[in-house]
C-alpha cells in the first residue's frame, strides 16, 4: 500500500475540486510512493499529534485541517509552521488533508445524523454537481421537537460530547428550526436568517457577531470549532479501516483545545 493509492481513494470520495477557492486540501507533506502500513487520523496536525505520530511510527497522517493555508518562505527548526513540516519530513511521515471538500461531501451529513434533524437543506451553496444538484457548507433543519434554547444547548452538548457551549440570546426562547455550520461559521448569520433559522450552531463566534445576530432575531450557539468538527476523526478512521483492511489505523483521542472552568 502506498500514499498514492490511499490519496487516490480519498480524492475520489472527497474530490479536492469541491473545496472553496481559498482552501488548500491535498498532500501537504510527503512522497506519493512511500509505503504505508500505519495511518494516524486527527482533526489537525498539532505538535501533540505530530509527536504521537512519530512515537507510534505512523507512515501517514490524515487530517481535516490542512497544515498549510498560506505561503511559507522558510522550513527550519526555528520557524513556524516550517518546524512542523521539518519534523514530518525528517520522520518520513506523509500528511494529507481534506478540508472544505470534506465539509460539503460528508461533514454536514454527519452532523445532521448526530442531531437527528429532518427536512434539511444546504445553508450556503458553493457549487453545483454535473447533475444540477447544489452542494455547499452548513445546513438548516428541524429538531425532533421544539425546545428552549437552554435545553437545545444540553442537546447539542450530548450529541457532540461537549463540556460546554456558549449561547447568545434568550435561553428561554423556543426553537425548532436551526442552522448548523461545523467549524468557523461566525459569518453565517445572514444565510441562517434568510433560511428562517431561529438558532445558529457553529464555532468561533465573536462578541459582536453574537450580539448583532441576536439584534436581528437569531440566537447563536458557539459549540467550538473543534467541538463539532471532531466527528471527522471517527468517521475517517472507520472509513480508512474499511477501505484498506490491511492498514493499522489509529484515531486521535478527542481532546478539546481549551478547558472550561
Secondary structure, 3 states (H helix, E strand, C coil): CEHHHHHHHHHHHCCHHHCCCCCCCEEEECCCCCECCEEEEECCCCHHHHHHHHHHCCCEEEECCCCCCCCCCCCCCCCCCHHHHHHHHHCCCEEEECCHHHHHHHHHHHHHHHHCCEEEEEEEEEEECCCCCEEEEEEEEEEEEEEEHHHHHHHHHHHHCCCCCEEECCCCCEEEEEEEEEEECCCCHHHHHHCCCCEEEEECCCHHHHHHHHHCCCEEEECCHHHHHCHHHHHHHHHHHHHCCCCEEEECCCCCCCCCC
